Amino acid sequence: MSGTNLALQTSDGVTLRYDDEGEGRPVVFASGFQAQSAYFVWQRDALVQAGYRVVRYDHRCHGRSDIPEHGQRMSRLALDLGELLSALDLHDVVLVGHSMGVNVSLAHFSIAPNPWERITAFVAVDQSPKIVNDDDWQWGIRGITEQNVFDAAHFRFEWFDNGREPAMPDNVKELIDSIEPSWETFPFDKVRRLLIDHMVSDWRDVVPRIAVPTLVITGRHTPFYELEGMRWFADSVPDGRLSIFEQSGHDPYLNEYAEFNAQLLEFIAEH
């Protein structure tokens, strides 16, 4: 059933809210930590107009979905994604993940019996498969180490350089500012365990096993990651490539949504 603000009951009793609009090959969007499906409105408009079916869903504790005490871990969010794909019986899916949504996707690839039965292309937007830096990995979030990761998850110090982030277009900023919960009202107390699990997880072993064409996207001015790490991601996927958005930071799909949509449409058409 197509429509907006639809409900999916997960196997552990949580209601996830999603929008299912358009017809044709399905494109599923998985948003980042604290972000919401509503942020993908410009992608929805472009893809539906181009003849695609767009599914945007809110993770548990995000957007319109339930805020349960349980299931605050990446593996459960990966199951949520799998249950959504199964409930809607989606095939030939283009999966688009942004930030934490990338690692939710990698977690799904890791635990699903055969993720490629449904997913045939993947887009990963500005996310390292390992956030914590150590002696063997220096391409996580700048400044986060094994010693301070729990302090980072509690925001006891500033681990993101917002000075690097370009200003969003006025119409984008107006939309983001109008969506609740905002950063100030987001239920961090409920979602702290998820953020910690996200930060300490390591999905690097999954990346070389991605069996579908993959487009890795980053912004030249991302406040989080080094470009070399994004190159590693794209080069480690058997059929991967990298696109750098010169006027964007962490959110190329917002800062440069017209160019992002053009590249997304081209990638989908090629695969």
N, C-alpha and C positions, 0 to 999 in steps of 0.2 A: 504494500500500500504506500503510495507516494503522499507527500505532504510535509508539513513543518511541525516541530515540537511533538514528534512521535515518541512512543515509549517502548523500550526493550527491557524486559525483566531478565536479569542475569541469573545464572545457576546458583548464585549465593544470595539471591533476593534483593538485588539493588536495581533501581530503575535508572536506566541511562536514557537521556533525551537525544534525539537526532532529527535531522532534516534529510529528506529523500526527495530530490527534485530533478526533473528532466527525464529524458529517455536516451537509451543507447548504451555504449560501453560505460561501466561504472568507474568513477573516480572517487576514492574514499580519502578523507582528510583527517589526520590525527594531529591535534594541536599540542603545544608545549605546556610546561608547568605554569599554572596560573592563567594560561590563555584559554580561549573559548572558540567553539566552532563558528561563532558569529564573525570572528575576525576574517574568515575566508570568503566574505561576501563578494569581493571583486573577482575571485576565482570562480565562485558559483555563477555569477552573471556571465562571464566569458565562456565557460564550459557549457552551460545549458544552451546558450545561444549557438554554440558550435555543434550541438547535437549530442552532448554527453549527459549521462546521469550522474548527479553529484550527491554524495552522501557525506554529511558533516555531523560528527557526533561529539558530545561532551564527555570527557572522562568522568568517572566517579569523583565526587568532591569538586567538580569544575562546572561552571556555567549553570545549566538548568538541571543537571543530574543530581541524584541523591548524594547526601553527605553521610555515609555510614562510618561507624567506628572501626569496622573490619575491612580487610582487603587493601590496605594502604601499602602496596608493594608492586614492583614492576611486573612480576609474574602474573599477578591478578589482572592488571591492566592489559597484559598480553592476551589473557583468556577473554577478557571483555571484548577486545578487538576480534578475536576469533569467533566468539559467539554472535557478534553483530554480522560478520560476513556470512556465517552459517544461517542465521535466522532470516536474512534477506536473500539467501541462496545466490550470492554474488559470484560471478565467474569473470575471467579476463579482466581482473581489477587492476587499475593503476592506483597504487597506494602512495599517498603523499604525506610524509611526516615532517613536522617542524619541531626543532629543539627536542624536548623530552619525547615528543611523538615519534621521532626517529628511533629512539631507543626502545620505546614501546613496540615499534615495528620489529626491531632486531630481536627483542625478547619473544615476540610472536614467532618469528622465523626459527628461533631456537627450540621452542617447545611444541609447535604444531606438527602433527604427524607428516603432513605434506602441504606446506604453505603455498607451494607453486601450483597446486591444483586450482587455486582461486586467484592468486596474485601473479600477474604476468609482467609488471613493470613497477619500478620503485623510484621515488624521488625523496632524497634526504636533504633537508634544509638546515644547515648550520648547527651540527651537533657532532661532538666527538663521541666515539663508542666507549671511551674511558675518560671520566672527568678528572680523576685524581692524578696529579703528576708525581712521578717517583723516578728512581735511577734509570728505569727502562722506558719511561714514557714521559715526554715533555710537551705533549700536544693536547693535554686536557685544558680545563678552564685556567686561565692565567692566575697564578697565585694560590691555587688550591693544592694542598699536599696531604699526605697521610697524617701529618701532625695537626692540621687545622681544619680538616674536612667537617668535623662535627660542629666546630665553631662557625664555619661557613653556613651550614644548614640552619643554624639558629641566628644568622645574620649578625653575629657579634663583631664582624669587621666587614668593610666594603671589599668584596671580591670581584666586583664588576666595574669596569671603567666606562661609565656612561658618557664621559667626555668624548669618547671615540664615536659614539652613536650619532649619525646624522639626524637632523630634525625630520620628522615625518611630514608629508604633505598635509595641508590644513584640513582637507576633507577626511583624511585618514585619522588624524588626531581627534577630530570631532566625534567620529564613530567610536574610537577606542574609549574616549572619555565618557561616552554615553552608556556604555555597557557595564552592567553590574553582574557579579561583584567586581569592583575595581581592585587595584593593588592594595589599597588601604582597607578594604572590607573583605578581602579574600580570607577564607578560614584556615590560616596557617597552623593553628593549634591542632586542627583535625588532620592536616595533610603533611605534618612534619615528618612522619615515618616514611611517607612516600618519597619526599625530597631526599631524605638520608639514603634510602635504598637506591634511588636514582643516582645519587652522587657516588656511591661506593661500588656500583656495579661495573662490570668489565665485559663488554660485548665484542671485543676485538676478534675473538675466535669465530664469531658468526659472519663477519664481513666477507672473508674470502669464500664463504659457502653460499653467498647470495646467488641464486641461479637464474636471475632475471636481469634484463637491462636496467641499469641504475644511473640516475643523474644526481650527482652531489652538487649542491648549491651553497655558496657562502657569500657574505658581503665583505668587501675589501676592508671595511671599518668595523667589523664585528668586535664587540668589547670582550668577547670570551675566548676565542680560539685563534691559534696560529694557522696561517695559510698552509704551511707544510703538513699539518695534521689533516686538513681537508684533502690535500693531494694524496696523502697516504690512503685515506678512505676510498677515494675514487680509483686509485691505482690498484688497490687490494681486491676490489670486486672484479671478477672475471670479465664482465662487460660493463665497465663503469667509465664515467667521464665527469669532468669538473666544469662548473660554470661559476665565474666570479662576477658579482654585481658591484660595479665600481662606485655607485652612489648609495650603497646600503651598508647597514651594520648587521644586526642579528635577524632582521625581518625583511629580507628582500621582497617577499610577497606583499608587503605593505608599502615599503619605501619606493619600490619601482614596480608596482603591480602590473602596469601595462606591459613592460618588457618581460616580467616574470610570466605573465599569462601567455605571451607570444612564445617564449621558450618552452613552457609546459605543453602547449598545444602542438608545437613542432615535435617534441619528444614523444608525445602520445601517438601522433600520426606515424612516426618512424617505427614504432614498436606495437 
